[in-house]
Amino acid sequence: MQRLMRSELPIFCIKFRDYVRAKYRQELVLTEEVDEHGLPVTALYLPENSPHFEQIIEDYHIFIAEPMHERYEQASWQSGDTSPNRASYSLKDLWRFSRMDLNGLKNAKFTVFLTALCILIYLFGLFGWDEEIMEFSHYPAFIDEDWQLWRYISHSLVHLSPLHILFNLTWWWIFAGAIERKFGTGKLIGLFFVAAIISGIGQNIASGPAFFGLSGVIYAVLGFVFCVDKFSSQTSFDLPLGFFNMLLVGIAFGFISPLIGINMGNTAHISGLIVGLLFGFLQAKK
């Protein structure tokens, strides 16, 4: 059998398997494996004797260029797998997507700690402490606040809406956890502090101190995994080929989002991404 892909994100393998199943009535082999670092991954194999071998290979190259295309979402329903077991399997895949089983939790302590801290701060805000939280944690706005060093970090821990915290913590949970498990807690802590400080400085210069959220750090985390995946000969996150394009689309959306009433910290995103790319490139060369 020929391996088509191997990924820490099983959703990509499942999408293409369902697409091939719906289009060709051909079953691909979905397996659980362990990578060179001892971490669980999902692999997808194509039997060599498949009657549609060449066409499936061609479809695979199209898929990895745009894995989020709607045709792959539709295929999950067209594949004919609508049994009750499908629902429970999907729930299991969502859990595996995070790669935070009990063993993973032990090796991702900072990821878990920061996730819990952001949630706790958000809950305090919901219970009426929002003004006090923002007053205590905003980026330095006055001369007497310049030496309150926590403010250069604390702005990244505050979120202002359910979607704000949901999107940021989802990406943090998945990719920061992967970084911490592969390279250790110290590496992730260093990336977090540098990205929070640099993205905060950049956003303050661009728009003033009225900004909150972990998104600058998130872009640093995503930039890091992209660089390591692309340039390291020893470590791979098995990212899809369109991953970096997704980052660029996200940044581009930040510039047009005010047209629909959404304002984003574009400078924080860009500066965070640059920090992550630099960290990732150095790690890959190391």
TORDO-233878 format. One record per residue: x, y, z of N, C-alpha, C in turn. Coordinates in steps of 0.2 Angstrom, whole numbers, padded with zeros to 4 digits, always signed. Layout:
% residues N
XYZXYZXYZ/...
END
This chain:
% residues 286
+0004-0006+0000+0000+0000+0000+0004+0006+0000/+0002+0011-0003+0005+0018-0003+0002+0023+0002/+0007+0025+0006+0004+0030+0011+0003+0037+0008/-0003+0040+0008-0005+0046+0006-0003+0052+0010/-0005+0051+0017-0003+0056+0022-0003+0053+0029/+0001+0057+0033+0001+0055+0040+0001+0061+0044/-0004+0062+0049-0005+0069+0052-0007+0068+0059/-0005+0073+0063-0008+0073+0070-0015+0076+0070/-0017+0078+0064-0024+0081+0064-0028+0076+0060/-0032+0071+0063-0035+0066+0059-0041+0068+0055/-0043+0074+0056-0049+0077+0052-0047+0077+0044/-0041+0078+0043-0039+0079+0036-0039+0072+0032/-0036+0067+0036-0037+0060+0033-0044+0058+0032/-0048+0059+0037-0055+0057+0037-0059+0060+0031/-0057+0067+0030-0061+0071+0025-0059+0067+0018/-0052+0066+0017-0051+0063+0010-0053+0056+0009/-0053+0052+0015-0056+0046+0014-0063+0046+0012/-0067+0050+0015-0074+0051+0014-0075+0053+0007/-0071+0058+0004-0071+0060-0002-0070+0054-0008/-0065+0051-0006-0063+0045-0011-0069+0040-0011/-0072+0038-0005-0077+0034-0004-0083+0036-0008/-0085+0042-0008-0091+0045-0011-0090+0045-0019/-0084+0047-0021-0083+0048-0028-0081+0041-0032/-0077+0037-0029-0075+0031-0032-0078+0024-0029/-0082+0025-0024-0084+0019-0020-0077+0014-0018/-0072+0018-0017-0066+0015-0015-0064+0016-0008/-0062+0011-0004-0060+0012+0003-0053+0013+0003/-0051+0018+0007-0044+0019+0009-0043+0016+0016/-0037+0015+0018-0035+0012+0024-0033+0017+0029/-0037+0018+0034-0036+0023+0040-0033+0019+0046/-0027+0021+0048-0024+0018+0053-0021+0022+0059/-0020+0020+0065-0017+0024+0070-0009+0021+0070/-0005+0026+0070+0002+0024+0071+0006+0029+0076/+0012+0028+0077+0016+0032+0081+0022+0035+0077/+0023+0041+0078+0028+0044+0074+0035+0043+0077/+0040+0046+0074+0047+0045+0077+0048+0048+0084/+0044+0052+0086+0044+0055+0093+0040+0051+0098/+0037+0046+0096+0032+0042+0100+0025+0045+0101/+0023+0050+0097+0017+0053+0097+0012+0049+0092/+0006+0049+0094+0001+0045+0090-0001+0050+0084/-0002+0047+0078-0003+0050+0072-0008+0046+0068/-0012+0049+0064-0017+0045+0059-0014+0045+0052/-0014+0039+0049-0011+0038+0043-0016+0036+0038/-0016+0037+0032-0020+0036+0026-0017+0032+0021/-0019+0026+0019-0015+0022+0014-0020+0020+0008/-0017+0020+0002-0021+0018-0004-0018+0012-0006/-0022+0006-0007-0020+0000-0009-0017+0001-0016/-0012-0003-0018-0008-0003-0024-0013-0005-0030/-0017-0010-0028-0021-0013-0034-0028-0009-0035/-0028-0003-0032-0034+0000-0033-0036+0002-0040/-0042+0001-0043-0043+0002-0050-0043+0009-0052/-0043+0014-0047-0043+0021-0048-0037+0024-0045/-0031+0020-0045-0025+0022-0042-0023+0029-0044/-0022+0030-0050-0019+0036-0053-0024+0042-0052/-0030+0041-0053-0035+0047-0052-0035+0049-0044/-0035+0044-0040-0035+0046-0033-0028+0049-0031/-0023+0047-0033-0016+0051-0032-0017+0058-0035/-0020+0059-0040-0021+0066-0043-0026+0070-0039/-0031+0067-0036-0036+0070-0032-0033+0072-0025/-0028+0068-0023-0025+0069-0017-0021+0076-0017/-0017+0077-0023-0013+0083-0024-0018+0089-0024/-0024+0088-0027-0028+0094-0027-0031+0095-0019/-0032+0089-0016-0035+0090-0009-0030+0094-0004/-0023+0092-0005-0019+0095+0000-0017+0102-0001/-0019+0104-0008-0019+0112-0009-0024+0116-0006/-0030+0113-0005-0036+0116-0003-0040+0111+0001/-0038+0109+0007-0042+0104+0011-0048+0106+0014/-0049+0113+0014-0055+0116+0017-0061+0117+0012/-0060+0115+0006-0065+0116+0001-0071+0112+0003/-0077+0115+0001-0084+0113+0003-0085+0106+0000/-0082+0104-0006-0083+0098-0009-0081+0092-0004/-0076+0093+0001-0074+0088+0005-0079+0088+0011/-0082+0093+0013-0087+0093+0018-0093+0089+0015/-0095+0090+0009-0101+0087+0006-0100+0079+0006/-0094+0077+0005-0092+0070+0004-0094+0066+0010/-0093+0069+0016-0095+0065+0022-0102+0063+0022/-0106+0067+0019-0113+0065+0019-0115+0060+0013/-0111+0061+0007-0112+0057+0002-0109+0050+0002/-0105+0049+0007-0101+0043+0007-0106+0037+0010/-0111+0039+0012-0116+0034+0014-0115+0031+0021/-0110+0034+0025-0109+0032+0032-0113+0036+0037/-0120+0034+0038-0124+0038+0042-0126+0034+0048/-0123+0029+0050-0125+0025+0055-0124+0029+0062/-0127+0026+0067-0126+0030+0074-0118+0029+0076/-0115+0024+0074-0108+0024+0076-0104+0029+0073/-0106+0032+0067-0103+0038+0064-0102+0044+0068/-0108+0045+0072-0108+0051+0077-0103+0050+0082/-0103+0044+0085-0098+0043+0091-0091+0043+0088/-0090+0041+0082-0083+0041+0080-0081+0048+0079/-0085+0052+0076-0084+0059+0075-0082+0063+0082/-0086+0061+0087-0084+0064+0094-0077+0062+0096/-0076+0055+0095-0069+0053+0097-0064+0056+0093/-0065+0057+0086-0060+0061+0082-0059+0068+0084/-0064+0071+0086-0063+0078+0089-0059+0078+0095/-0060+0073+0099-0055+0073+0105-0048+0071+0103/-0047+0067+0098-0041+0065+0096-0037+0071+0092/-0041+0075+0089-0039+0081+0086-0035+0085+0090/-0037+0086+0096-0033+0090+0101-0027+0087+0104/-0026+0080+0103-0020+0076+0105-0019+0077+0113/-0024+0078+0117-0023+0079+0124-0026+0073+0128/-0024+0067+0127-0026+0062+0131-0022+0063+0138/-0023+0058+0142-0020+0059+0149-0012+0059+0149/-0009+0055+0144-0002+0056+0143+0000+0063+0141/-0004+0065+0136-0002+0072+0133-0003+0077+0138/-0008+0077+0142-0008+0082+0147-0002+0083+0152/+0001+0077+0153+0007+0077+0158+0013+0081+0154/+0013+0081+0147+0018+0084+0144+0016+0090+0141/+0011+0093+0143+0008+0099+0140+0005+0104+0146/+0009+0104+0151+0007+0107+0157+0006+0115+0156/+0010+0118+0153+0009+0125+0152+0003+0127+0147/+0002+0123+0142-0003+0123+0138-0010+0123+0142/-0010+0118+0146-0016+0117+0150-0017+0123+0155/-0011+0125+0158-0012+0131+0163-0014+0137+0160/-0011+0139+0154-0013+0145+0151-0021+0145+0149/-0023+0139+0146-0030+0138+0144-0034+0139+0150/-0033+0136+0156-0037+0137+0162-0037+0144+0164/-0031+0147+0164-0030+0154+0166-0035+0159+0162/-0034+0158+0156-0039+0162+0151-0046+0161+0152/-0048+0155+0153-0055+0154+0155-0057+0157+0161/-0053+0156+0166-0054+0158+0173-0055+0166+0173/-0051+0169+0169-0051+0177+0169-0058+0179+0165/-0059+0175+0160-0065+0177+0156-0072+0176+0160/-0072+0170+0165-0077+0169+0169-0078+0175+0174/-0073+0177+0177-0073+0182+0182-0076+0189+0178/-0074+0190+0172-0077+0195+0168-0085+0195+0168/-0087+0188+0166-0094+0187+0165-0098+0189+0172/-0095+0187+0178-0098+0188+0184-0097+0195+0187/-0095+0200+0182-0096+0207+0184-0089+0210+0186/-0084+0207+0185-0077+0210+0186-0073+0212+0180/-0077+0213+0175-0074+0215+0168-0070+0221+0168/-0073+0227+0172-0070+0233+0172-0063+0233+0176/-0063+0229+0182-0058+0228+0186-0052+0224+0182/-0054+0219+0179-0049+0215+0175-0046+0219+0169/-0050+0223+0166-0047+0227+0160-0042+0233+0163/-0044+0236+0169-0041+0241+0172-0034+0238+0174/-0034+0232+0177-0028+0229+0179-0023+0226+0174/-0026+0224+0168-0022+0220+0164-0020+0224+0157/-0023+0230+0156-0022+0233+0149-0015+0235+0148/-0013+0235+0142-0006+0237+0140-0005+0244+0143/+0002+0246+0146+0003+0252+0149+0001+0258+0144/-0003+0262+0148-0006+0268+0144-0003+0275+0147/-0001+0275+0153+0002+0281+0156+0009+0280+0159/+0012+0285+0160+0019+0285+0162+0020+0280+0168/+0016+0281+0173+0017+0278+0179+0015+0270+0178/+0012+0268+0173+0011+0261+0171+0017+0258+0167/+0021+0261+0165+0027+0259+0161+0031+0253+0165/+0032+0254+0171+0036+0250+0175+0032+0244+0178/+0025+0244+0177+0021+0238+0179+0022+0233+0174/+0027+0229+0175+0029+0224+0170+0024+0219+0168/+0019+0217+0172+0015+0212+0170+0010+0214+0165/+0009+0221+0164+0005+0223+0158+0007+0222+0151/+0014+0220+0151+0016+0218+0144+0015+0211+0142/+0012+0207+0147+0010+0201+0146+0002+0200+0147/+0000+0203+0152-0007+0202+0154-0013+0203+0149/-0011+0208+0145-0016+0210+0139-0018+0204+0135/-0013+0199+0135-0014+0193+0130-0019+0188+0134/-0020+0189+0140-0024+0184+0144-0032+0186+0144/-0034+0191+0142-0040+0194+0143-0044+0193+0136/-0050+0191+0136-0054+0190+0130-0061+0193+0131/-0064+0196+0126-0070+0200+0126-0076+0198+0124/-0076+0192+0121-0082+0189+0118-0081+0181+0118/-0087+0177+0118-0086+0170+0117-0083+0168+0111/-0084+0171+0105-0080+0168+0099-0073+0170+0100/-0071+0176+0103-0064+0178+0104-0060+0173+0108/-0063+0171+0113-0059+0166+0117-0059+0159+0114/-0065+0157+0111-0066+0151+0108-0061+0149+0103/-0060+0154+0098-0055+0153+0092-0048+0153+0095/-0047+0158+0099-0040+0158+0102-0038+0152+0105/-0042+0150+0110-0040+0144+0114-0040+0137+0110/-0044+0137+0105-0044+0131+0101-0037+0130+0098/-0035+0135+0094-0029+0135+0091-0023+0134+0096/-0023+0138+0102-0018+0137+0107-0018+0130+0109/-0024+0127+0111-0024+0120+0113-0021+0115+0109/-0023+0116+0102-0020+0111+0097-0013+0111+0096/-0011+0118+0094-0004+0118+0091+0001+0120+0097/-0001+0124+0102+0004+0125+0108+0005+0118+0111/+0000+0114+0112+0001+0108+0115+0006+0103+0111/+0005+0104+0104+0010+0100+0100+0017+0102+0101/+0018+0109+0101+0025+0112+0102+0028+0109+0109/+0024+0110+0114+0026+0108+0121+0028+0101+0121/+0024+0096+0118+0025+0089+0119+0032+0087+0115/+0033+0091+0109+0039+0089+0105+0045+0093+0108/+0045+0099+0110+0051+0103+0112+0051+0105+0119/+0046+0103+0123+0047+0105+0130+0043+0111+0132/+0042+0111+0139+0038+0117+0142+0042+0123+0141/+0049+0123+0142+0053+0129+0142+0053+0133+0135/+0053+0129+0130+0052+0132+0123+0046+0135+0122/+0040+0132+0124+0034+0136+0123+0033+0142+0128/+0035+0142+0134+0035+0147+0138+0039+0153+0135/+0045+0152+0132+0049+0157+0129+0045+0160+0123/+0042+0156+0119+0039+0158+0113+0033+0162+0116/+0029+0160+0121+0024+0164+0123+0026+0171+0126/+0031+0172+0130+0033+0178+0133+0035+0183+0127/+0039+0180+0123+0042+0185+0118+0037+0187+0113/+0032+0182+0111+0027+0184+0106+0022+0189+0110/+0020+0188+0116+0016+0192+0119+0019+0200+0120/+0025+0200+0122+0028+0206+0122+0029+0210+0116/+0032+0206+0111+0033+0210+0104+0026+0211+0101/+0021+0207+0101+0015+0209+0098+0011+0214+0101/+0012+0215+0108+0009+0220+0112+0012+0227+0110/+0019+0227+0109+0022+0233+0108+0020+0235+0101/+0020+0231+0096+0018+0232+0089+0011+0235+0089/+0006+0232+0092-0001+0234+0092-0002+0241+0096/+0002+0242+0101+0002+0248+0104+0004+0254+0100/+0009+0253+0096+0012+0258+0092+0007+0259+0086/+0003+0254+0084-0001+0255+0078-0008+0258+0080/-0011+0256+0086-0018+0258+0088-0018+0260+0095/-0013+0261+0099-0014+0263+0106-0015+0257+0110/-0016+0258+0117-0016+0252+0122-0023+0248+0123/-0028+0250+0119-0034+0247+0120-0035+0241+0115/-0032+0236+0118-0032+0229+0114-0031+0223+0119/-0034+0218+0118-0034+0212+0122-0034+0206+0118/-0032+0200+0120-0032+0194+0117-0026+0190+0116/-0026+0184+0115-0020+0179+0114-0018+0179+0106/-0022+0182+0102-0021+0181+0095-0014+0182+0092/-0010+0187+0095-0003+0188+0093+0001+0182+0095/+0000+0179+0101+0003+0173+0102+0001+0167+0098/-0005+0167+0096-0008+0161+0092-0004+0161+0085/-0003+0167+0082+0000+0168+0076+0007+0166+0077/+0010+0167+0082+0017+0165+0084+0018+0157+0084/+0013+0154+0087+0013+0147+0088+0012+0144+0081/+0007+0147+0077+0006+0144+0070+0012+0145+0066/+0015+0151+0066+0021+0152+0062+0027+0147+0064/+0027+0146+0071+0033+0141+0073+0032+0134+0070/+0025+0131+0071+0024+0124+0068+0025+0124+0061/+0023+0130+0057+0024+0130+0050+0032+0129+0048/+0036+0133+0051+0043+0133+0050+0046+0127+0051/+0045+0124+0057+0048+0118+0059+0046+0112+0054/+0039+0112+0053+0037+0107+0048+0040+0108+0041/+0042+0114+0039+0044+0115+0032+0052+0114+0032/+0055+0116+0037+0063+0117+0036+0067+0111+0041/+0063+0108+0045+0067+0103+0049+0067+0096+0046/+0073+0093+0046+0074+0087+0043+0072+0081+0048/+0071+0083+0055+0070+0078+0060+0064+0078+0063/+0060+0084+0063+0054+0085+0066+0048+0087+0061/+0043+0084+0061+0037+0086+0057+0031+0086+0061/+0026+0091+0059+0020+0091+0062+0015+0089+0057/+0017+0087+0051+0013+0084+0045+0007+0089+0044/+0009+0095+0043+0004+0100+0041+0002+0099+0034/-0005+0101+0032-0007+0101+0025-0003+0107+0021/-0002+0106+0015+0001+0111+0011-0002+0118+0011/-0008+0118+0012-0012+0125+0012-0011+0128+0019/-0007+0126+0023-0007+0128+0030-0005+0136+0030/+0000+0137+0027+0003+0144+0027-0002+0149+0023/-0005+0146+0018-0010+0150+0014-0015+0152+0019/-0017+0148+0023-0023+0149+0028-0020+0155+0033/-0014+0155+0035-0012+0160+0039-0012+0167+0036/-0010+0167+0029-0010+0173+0025-0018+0176+0024/-0022+0171+0023-0029+0173+0022-0032+0176+0029/-0030+0173+0035-0032+0175+0041-0030+0183+0042/-0023+0184+0040-0021+0191+0041-0024+0196+0036/-0026+0193+0030-0029+0197+0025-0036+0199+0027/-0039+0194+0030-0046+0195+0033-0046+0201+0038/-0041+0201+0042-0041+0206+0047-0041+0213+0045/-0038+0214+0039-0038+0221+0036-0045+0223+0032/-0049+0218+0031-0055+0219+0028-0061+0218+0033/-0060+0215+0038-0065+0214+0043-0069+0220+0046/-0065+0226+0046-0069+0232+0048-0075+0234+0044/-0075+0231+0038-0080+0233+0033-0087+0229+0035/-0086+0224+0040-0092+0220+0042-0092+0221+0050/-0089+0227+0052-0090+0228+0059-0085+0225+0064/-0080+0221+0062-0076+0218+0066-0069+0221+0066/-0066+0223+0071-0059+0225+0071-0054+0220+0075/-0049+0219+0071-0044+0215+0074-0037+0218+0075/-0033+0215+0079-0026+0218+0080-0022+0215+0075/-0022+0218+0069-0018+0216+0063-0010+0216+0064/-0008+0222+0068-0001+0222+0069+0001+0217+0074/-0003+0215+0079-0001+0210+0084-0001+0203+0080/-0005+0202+0075-0005+0196+0071+0001+0195+0067/+0003+0201+0064+0009+0200+0059+0015+0200+0063/+0016+0204+0069+0022+0204+0073+0022+0197+0076/+0017+0194+0079+0017+0188+0082+0019+0182+0077/+0016+0183+0071+0018+0178+0065+0026+0178+0064/+0029+0184+0064+0036+0185+0062+0040+0182+0068/+0038+0183+0074+0041+0180+0080+0041+0172+0079/+0035+0170+0078+0035+0162+0077+0039+0159+0072/+0039+0163+0066+0043+0161+0060+0050+0161+0062/+0053+0166+0065+0060+0166+0067+0061+0161+0072/+0057+0160+0078+0058+0154+0082+0058+0148+0079/+0054+0147+0074+0053+0140+0071+0059+0139+0066/+0061+0144+0063+0067+0143+0059+0073+0141+0063/+0074+0145+0068+0080+0143+0072+0080+0136+0075/+0074+0134+0077+0073+0127+0080+0074+0122+0074/+0072+0124+0068+0073+0119+0063+0080+0118+0061/+0084+0124+0061+0091+0123+0060+0095+0120+0066/+0092+0121+0072+0096+0118+0077+0095+0111+0077/
END
